[in-house]
């Protein structure tokens, strides 16, 4: 089959790397791609906001399947535009993509379908939001309703912080994403990520992971798009995974189908494992980044075949995805200044030597300028390794990090710390 992959980050490099291993892939294109993706696909420049142009390209290149990596094109409705043109797409239409595009939409769906989640209030102006704060204990969670690149969530530890967050959002700190604000009860527990693939009817689990959102070691500092991840997340036991499927994932798919907006693609649930059971924090309408990287490192199934069966509505016609038992761990190397104003242009060297440690390096925000690889974004590289457990995977990943010359970059040095600590304390 001929495939077009949309996106330019580490998630898309990981997808491209895995898709290129499929015997069913003939021609493989990516837009806009990055230097890492270019190792696997022919790069082309398309304006993905111009749906007609994408459709024309698909016709010219006989594209059988379009895979939409990032959330913005999905929320913009590219999926349904392609489907209207009879082109198969991995990713949801505009209406169900609101699961990510609008936090308020998701909370209201949870309320209608009795899906466990934190108590909340939706507000459209600062005055109402400040009044609504009276009904919530501190700490409290303040969320910009729309897309904010993973940074539109503030955990306010004081009332003053909560009021500042509300005012900042309505004053435009997150652009149009903050035109509406969701105030949520703060949940206590451990966070974990659960993935499922659905064609709108059938649903299959697609692995677990744990992300590290805070910029600094020890989970301090501002939220980012993710500074690292590992998979699987043993804290999500088989019993808990089944509970998540039964109480969160399947009811979501069923509710969307019943409301005439069937969801097709990957469904990424951010969970809080509370004393009363798993609760939904948020949904994403695409693979996580950097969770996708660790999932792809472990995936043994034919990704292209799985995605095509999903797009055709034939998920039951393919085998359930199979993952290696090993642990995958990914360390994000970011540009200095991230997540505020990252420093671009820093030179990157020695990736080949780093990969000789056994790690795989996915390009997240790189560019080639005059033959040199340079930083071209906030999160720049995903140094990803497989090991028999989190401790071994962590050691391999950081050995590779230490081989990379990237003077204007930094990384957390404690990715996987929870699981490494659990392994250290486990009886022999």
Secondary structure, DSSP 8 states (H G I E B T S, - for coil): --EEEEE-SHHHHHHHHHHTT-TT--SEEEEE--TTGGGTSEE----TT-HHHHHHHHHHTT--EEEE-SHHHHHTTHHHHHHHTT-EEES--TTTTHHHH-HHHHHHHHHHHT--B--EEEESSHHHHHHHGGGS-SSEEEEESS--TT--EEEESSHHHHHHHHHHHHTTTTGGGGGSEEEEE---SEEEEEEEEESSS-EEEEEEEEE--EEETTTEEEE-S-SEEEE--TTS-HHHHHHHIIIIIHHHHHHHHHTT----EEEEEEEEEETTEEEEEEEESS--TTHHHHHHHHB-S-HHHHHHHHHHT-GGGS----B-SSEEEEEEEEETTTTTS-----B-B-HHHHHTTT-EEEESSEEEETTEEEE-SSEEEEEEEEESSHHHHHHHHHHHHTT-B-TTEE--S-TTHHHHHHHHHS--
